Amino acid sequence: MIPLLDPANTVVMNANGGNVEAVMVAGQFVKRDGRILNTDLDKLARELAGSSERLMAEFRQIGQKLT
């Protein structure tokens, strides 16, 4: 990332989660040294799958109303 004109815009437009070394929420590290801490990834995957299914069902309903 080379900031040519606007360094803040360069970071926002080109950075990703891999560029973040540490994140604190309410005074507690949730990511440190580039690793997510204290997270049940299996639970998050299940929640994501459920959200995806719900969203797809809503999109199908919208599509049916438009036809």
ZIMO-V708156 format. One line per field, one symbol per residue. ss: DSSP state (2 for helix, 1 for strand, 0 for the rest). psi: psi as a letter, one per 40 degrees, with the letter a starting at -180 (. if undefined). burial: I if it has 16 or more other C-alpha atoms within 10 Angstrom, else O. Layout:
ss->???
psi->???
burial->???
This chain:
ss->0000002222222200222000111001111100110000222222222222222222222222220
psi->hhhddgdddddddeiideehdihhhfehhehhfehhifhgddddddddddddddddddddddddde.
burial->OOOOOOOOOOOOOOOOOOOOOOIOOOOOOIIOOOOOOOOOOOOOOOOOOOOOOOOOOOOOOOOOOOO
